[in-house]
Amino acid sequence: MQDIIGSKKMENGIVVFWEEKGKKKDESFNYAELIDMKINTLDLLDHPKSYKVDSAAHVIISKK
């Protein structure tokens, strides 16, 4: 799991950013996926550092 360092609203969802081995990586999630994971999209946009991402499993979790 990587700490999310940023997020950005896209047309059909949200893209999240993290650093891995000194490189900035990103992955996008559509709104249906975020709802299924019970992720508050507004909170993810306002407080991205409160979340972690597992890109291999395509999952976001809250650190709270």
C-alpha positions, 0 to 999 in steps of 0.5 A: 500500500502506498500513501496517496499524495494527491487526487484530481477530479476527472470526468468519470471518476478520480485519479490518485497520485503516489510516489514509488521508487522516486517516481510519481505514479497514478491510477484512476478509479471511476465513481462506481468503484469508489462507491463500492469501496465506500470511499467518500469522493469529496473527502478523497479530493479534499484530503487525499493524504488520509488514504492509501492505494494498492495499485496491484489490487486496484483498491483505496483504503482510508487511514482513519 
